Amino acid sequence: MKKNIALVTGGFSGEAVISYRTANTIDSHLDRNLFNVYKIDLTREGWFHELADGSKAEVNKNDFTIQVDGKTIKFDAAFIGMHGTPGEDGKLQGYFDMLQIPYTSCDAATSALTFNKRYAVAVAGMAGIPVSKSILLLKSSYTDAAEIRATLKFPVFVKPNNGGSSIGMSKVNQPNEDLEAAITKAFNEDDQVLVEEMIVGREFTVGVFKTKGQIIVLPLTEVKADADMPFFDFVAKYQGKSSEQTPAEVDDVTADKIRATAAKIYSVFNCRGVVRIDFIYNEAAGKPYMLEINSIPGQSSASIVPQQVQVMGWSLQEFYTKLVEEAFLNS
């Protein structure tokens, strides 16, 4: 018998536009021979499933069911295709945990931890994983950038501490007025701002997932922002101002270090489903430095994980089936 899958998308943040792109890709490749798929859109105005005639069936939040043609649809699992809150920060996962509905992502604790960049790098650092030196700013107590100028070496990156897609992120080369402008920009997106030293090196990113107890590291991708872009920001990611090479042209020693570190991170953070981990490989130190963990990586046509899956030799249909099957194993 086919399983009923809720493909959950939307969200309450500026990342919703990316969520819809992700959900469209997943929707196009979920195996309809195995699953009945119902796309569920979560917005601040309500939670809905759009029916074939264009009308909307409201989700009963008490048990996460919908009514279709007079019948109550209960979901066997949720495929979370949402970036930002509440789908990537643990809130939705906690809700599904209470309802005992399996889902295709990290659990609530890991999702909340990895969504907070400062907490994530702190845990990684305690586990011996190389990370950049950083300072966390809180909007409620922030006064000026004196501590940053005295503590960190420039250039630095200034970014919202909670969130993804590089929204609100800036690179600051010198401790001048640009620093305060970058902090203000980041505070417009979040009440917490992370300022971290720039690590010089090549940028790599890699998807990692688990199937039947085995951690699998996907082929590496090297990411380069175009010459006119200061770094790999939202515009570089989603408006064609960057280049990505999958598989990356990298020597075996370097690749092995990155893959081993990625697998260790997946294990240390008790990840589930597929995550994407960003690194800077510093040649002088001979180490991959973890930048951040994306617990629900993008799945749009422009996204990296689908590219890596295809290079590995899998179809997206096969890959998404594995993720759903793993969700049932974790339930």
Beta strands, then each sheet from edge to edge (+ up, - down):
strand 1: 3-10
strand 2: 35-43
strand 3: 46-50
strand 4: 56-58
strand 5: 66-68
strand 6: 71-73
strand 7: 77-80
strand 8: 134-138
strand 9: 156-160
strand 10: 170-172
strand 11: 192-197
strand 12: 202-211
strand 13: 214-217
strand 14: 221-225
strand 15: 242-245
strand 16: 275-282
strand 17: 287-294
sheet 1: 4+ 3- 2+ 1+ 7+
sheet 2: 5+ 6-
sheet 3: 8+ 11- 9+ 10-
sheet 4: 13+ 12- 14+ 15-
sheet 5: 13+ 12- 16+ 17-
end
